[in-house]
């Protein structure tokens, strides 16, 4: 090859590498937005609230107000159609760097009596370490009181990854709590809390019937292991099962049914590839590893999840809705995904929705009014409401 031609090719390759990857994301308009969907058909998406900074999770209070966490460390209240400009006070100090910060929020099953609110967050230390922590406090007016940590996971260097966490109260009254692992082998380490689903009493202590209680070398809090980054944890309202979904990384996003003592494979068995291209493992499945209920190749950067049981969308009965933050590693391609199951919870079909909005969907919840509510994980995040179109 002539030197000039070689130079031109090299310069072109360099320019191609420097070109940003992604789809331009338009500013979220005022709405409402009308969409046609495959089975429910006409729906309307309204912007219920703006001005949220990377909202992460939400839960509904008995008066139908919504508690919303913001990753930088604020707890907000959406009430009577408006976002209260004043955050709830009493939230613990959080380590809010990159994807770390304030994560999940949940109410005690007897919240109407005890007013207890639970938060998962990334807790900083004085020696530059971070841990996933579970705190609880009493919500009175616009403040949390009597706030204290009831569980703290492994302390890690600040440059570690996989700090995310989700939680849910199971029908047994116990807390199911996740702790991320991302690109490490600690998911298979029974002495580490990383890459696990944990099961705790409402005061943070260990239930005596946890599957690894009394087993040498295992943390008694562990309920399941072999997870990467769990970004949704719910109770299926139809079956009562605990479901999680977790990121792949590059392929192998999945939904799992969480069963006591089981191993879900990360990183020894995966359908995914690393971000650099090589396969994560030689095999996607092996003996002793639980198969996913649903999986994605390529990834959709799966996040919040809900199983719909309301009356406002009869064609969506028992469908699962999951948030997507990007599809196939292309920024700007976030959307909402719908999965249809048969009576045995076997997948029949799936639909990508709200793709035109190009929003990173961080959380998905069914409201007490039978509508669907979404949080967009953006610098200027929003609370969206989906309802049938007139």
N, C-alpha and C positions, 0 to 999 in steps of 0.2 A: 504494500500500500504506500502511495506517495505521502511524504510528510505533511503536505498541506491538507490532503484528504483526511489523514489520520487526525490532524488537529481539529478539523471541522466536526468529525464524528465525535471526538472526545468532548468538544465544547457543547455539542448538542445533547450528549448524554448527561453532562453536568447540569445543563439548563433544565432537562427533564426531571432530574432528581430534585432540583430546587423549586419546581412548580408545586404550589400547595395542592394537596389532595383534598377533595371534598366538594360538596354541592353548596352553592350560596344559600344562606338561610335568610329569608325575608323577615322583616320585623312583623311580629304577630299583630295582625290587624285588630280593629275594634270588635269585629264579629257582629252578630252571630254568623256562623258558617254553616252552610247546608251541604250535606253529602248524601250520595246514594250508596247503600251498602247491599251486600249480596242477598241477605235474607230478611233483615228488618226493613230494608230499603230506606226511606227518607228519615234522616236524623238531623238535629240541629246542635251545633257545638257553640256554647256561649263562654265568654271570658268572665268568670265570676269575680276574680280578683287579680290584680297585678301588684307589682312592687315587692315581690318575694325574691330573695337572693338564694339561689340554688336550694329550693325546697326539697326535702328528702322524704318525708312521711306525713301521714295525717290520720286522725281518728275522730270519730263523731261523739260529741257529748250528748247526754240525755235530752238537752233542749235543742238538738240538731245543729248547734254550733260546731265548728271544726277546729281542732287543735292541729297546727302545722309546724313541723320542725324545719328550720333553715340550717344548712350545713355550717355556716359560720358561727353558730352557737346561740341562735334565738328560737324561742317558742312563741308562736303567734296564734291569735284567735280570729277566726272568720265568723262573724255573728250578724244576724239580721241583714244579710246581703252585703256586708262591708268587712274589710280587713281592718282590725283594730291597729292603729299606727303604733301603739305602745306594746312592746313585747312583754310576755309574762316574766316577772322577776323570779329570782331564785334558781335559775338554771345553773348547773355546775360549770366551772371554767373548762373549756374544751380546747383540744389541740386541733386547730382548723387550718391545715395546710394541704393544698392540692385536693385530693378526694377524701381526706380525713375531716372529722368534725362531729357535729351533733347528728345523730342518725334517726333511730326509730322512736316512736311514741305509742303507748298503749295504756288503756284504762284497766284497773283491777275489775274482775267480774262483778264485784260488789261495790263499784264506784259510787253508786247512788247513796250508799251508807257510809263508806269510809273516805271517799274523795281522793283515793290514791292514784297517782299517775306515775308511769314507769318510762324512763328514758334510757336509750343506749347511746354512748358517746365515746369519743377517743380522749382519754384522760392523760394530761401531760404530767411529767415528773420533774424534779429539780435537776436530775442528771441526764437530761436530753433523751429520755425514754418515753414511750407511749404504750398505753394498754387500752383494750376495749373494756368499758365499765358499764354496769347496769345500776342505775340509780332510781330511787323512788322518793316521791314527796307528796304532800297533800295540797291539792288545788283549792284555793279559797279566794274568790274574786279573781283578780288578775295577778295572783302571786302563788308560787310554790313555797310551802313551809316544810320544816322537818325533813329537808332533803339530805339523803345520805346514800353512799354506795353500798349495795348489798352483794355485789359480786364484781371482782376485777380479774381479768384474764392475764395472759402472759405479758410481761414487760418486754418491749422490743425497741431497737434503735429507731430514732426518728426517720431514718432513710429506709426503713422496712416498707412493705406494701401489704395490701389486703386488710386494711383497718375497718372495713365495712361490717355492719351488724344489723340483723333484723330480730324481731321477737314476736311471739304471739302466745296468748293464753289458750291452752288446749281445753278440750271438753272435760278433761280430768282435773282442771283447776290449776295445773302446773304451768310454769313459764318455759317455753321452748325458745332458746336463744342461740344465735349463730355468731361465729367469729371467723372472719375471712382468713385465707392463706395465700391466695394468688399464686405466684410462681415459686413455690417451695415444696419440699417433701414433708413438711411438718403435718400435713393432713393425715398421713399414715402413722404418725408418732402418737402412741396412746398416752404419753406423758405430757403432751402439749394440748392446749385448748384450740390451737389454730386449725382451721379447716374442719370444724366439728359443728354439730348441732348439740347443744347442751340442754339438760332438763333440770329445772330448779323449782323449789317451793316458792311461794310468793314473798318469802323473806330472804331468799337467796341461798337457803340451805339445800342439802341433797336429799331427794326422795329415796327411801330405803329400797324401792323396787327398780331403781335405774339398772340397766343391763350389765354395767361393769362394776357395780358396788361389790367390794371384797375381792376383786380380781387384781392380783399383783401386777404392778407396773402401769395400771390404767387410772386415769383421773375418774373419780366416781361421778362427776357431773356429766360425763360424756354419754350421749344418747345414740348418736351415729357419727361416723367418721368418713374420711375420703372425699370431702367437699373442697371446692375451690373458693369462689366468692359468692356467697348466697345473698341475692339482692331482693328476694321476696320470700316471706314465710307466712303461710295462712292456714287456717282450718277450713277444709272443704265443707261448706255449709250443708251439703247433701249427705256426704258419707261420714263426716266427723274426722276424717284422716287429716294429718298434718302434711302439707305439701310445701316444698321449697322450689325455687328456681335458682340456677347459678350460671355464672359466666364461664365460657369455654376453655381457653381464651378465643383463639381464631378458629371457630367451629366448635361444636359440641356444647353450646348453650342448651340447657335442659330443664325439664320439670321432673321432680322426683316425688314419690310417695315415701314419707319418712317412717321407717319401721325400726323398732328398738334393736340396738346392737348391730345394725347392718353397716356395710362398707360400700360407699358409692364411687370408689375407684380412683379419684384424683390423687396423684398423677400417674398411677401405674396402669390405668386403662382409660382411654379417652378417644373420642371420635375427632378430636381437634388437633390443630397444629399450633406451634409457637408463633409469635408475631413475626419471627424471622423466616418462617416457612416450614422447617422440619416438623415431622409428626411428634406429638407429645409422648406417645407410647407406641410400641410395636403392634399392639392389639387394641381394639376398641372395647373388648370385653374379655373377662376371664372368670374362671370358677370362683365363687365366693363374692362376686361383685354384683350389686343390684343394677338392673337395667333401668334406664329412664322411662318415664311415662311418655314424654315427648322430647325430641331433640331437634336442634337446628344446625344445618351445615349449608351455607355459611352462617356465622353468628349474626344475631340481631342486637347484641349487647343488651340482653334481657334484663328487665328490672321489675317494678311492682306488678302485683298480680291479684286478680279477684275471680271468683266463680259466681256468675250472675244467677240469682234466684228470684228476682223481683217480677212484678206484673206489668211494668211500663213497656218492656220489650219482650213480648211473648215469644218471638222467634229466636231469642237469645237464651232461652231457659237452659241452665246448666252448661252454658258455654264458659270457657276460661278466657279472660282478657289479660294480656301481659303487655307491659311497656317495652318499647325498643328505643335505645339511645343512638344507634347507628346500625346500618345493615351492610354486611360484607366488608367491614372495616372502612367504610366510606363516611366521613363526617357529613352532617347535614341531612341524614336519611332516617332520622328517628320517626317513629310512628306508633300506632296501637295495633296489636295483633290479636285476632280472635281465633280460638280453637274449638271445633265442634266434636263432641264425643257421642258414642252410642251408649246404650244402657249399661254396658260393662266398662265404661270409661276408657274405651279404645278410640284413638283419634280417627275421625272421618275426613275432615277437611279444615283448612285454615284460611283466614282472610287478613290482608294488610289494610289498615284503615288510617285515615287522617294523614296520609303521606304528603298531601299538598301543603300541610302546615310546617313540615320539616322541623318539628320540635322533638327534643329529647324527653321522652316520657319516663319520669322517675317513679311515680306511684300511681296505682289504680285502686279505687275503692267503690263499692256499692254503697250509696247513701241510704238512710232510713226512708227516704222518699221514693226509692226504687230507681233512681237515676244513677248514672256512672259519673264519678269525679276523678280527674287526672291532675297531677302536678307536673309541670315542665321544668326540667333541670337546666335552667339557663341563668345567665347573669341577671337578667330581668325575667324571673320566673313568674308563672301564672298558675292559677287554679282554674281548670276548665270543667264545664258541666255538659254532659251529653244527655239530650232528651229527645223524644219523638218529635219530628217536625209536624207542624199543623197540617 
